[in-house]
C-alpha cells in the first residue's frame, strides 16, 4: 500500500513513563507528509520526550507510533530500531562530538549507514554544500560559530536521508540573524528533499513563517489543540 495514503506521523494514545510517573501522554497527533508543524508547550510538558519517542529513543508505556503507515513503536510489540525509521533528529545546541572535525562527524554517520571511502567523502561534501557549510572540513566542532555548529548538526541529521526531520529547539543558541538564516535553509531543504518536520520551540513566533500549523501540549503532556 502506498505511503501517500497515510500520515507521515500518526500517534495514538502514546504514553511514556519514568518509573511510576507519566511524563508524556496520552497523545494523539497526525502530521501529514510535507508539513512543518510547530509543537509548543511549557517546560517539562514532554515535548522533547515526544520527539525522542518518534526517533526510537524512548519506549512507550502505552499507545503506538506509525510512520508512513508502518508501526514503529507500540507498548506490546517489537520496536523498529532508530536507524531504520527514516528520521533525523536535530538537538538544541547541536550535541556535536567535540573531538571530531566537521568531515569526521559526517563520515562517522555515513559509515554507520554503510557508505565508506570515496563515496562517503563525496556525500559528506554534498551535505556540507547543502547546508551552506563548505570549506571548513578540517575544523573541529568547538571552533565553529553557533550558526555553523547548527548547520553541521543539520547536515548530520540529513546524512541518513530521512523522510522526517525532528527539531528540538534548534534556534535556541542563535542570535536573530543566524536564526533567520537557518530557518531559510530549513525551508529550502524541506522543499528540495520533500521533508516532513516536527519542530519543538518555546517561541512559536520565531518559526511561524515556515510552519504549516502549530499545536500545543499542556503542562501534563496530555492535550494537543490547534492554535492560530
Beta strands, then each sheet from edge to edge (+ up, - down):
strand 1: 9-18
strand 2: 21-31
strand 3: 36-41
strand 4: 62-67
strand 5: 70-74
strand 6: 87-90
strand 7: 164-168
strand 8: 196-200
strand 9: 213-217
strand 10: 224-227
sheet 1: 2+ 1- 4+ 5-
sheet 2: 6+ 7+ 8+ 3+ 9+ 10-
end
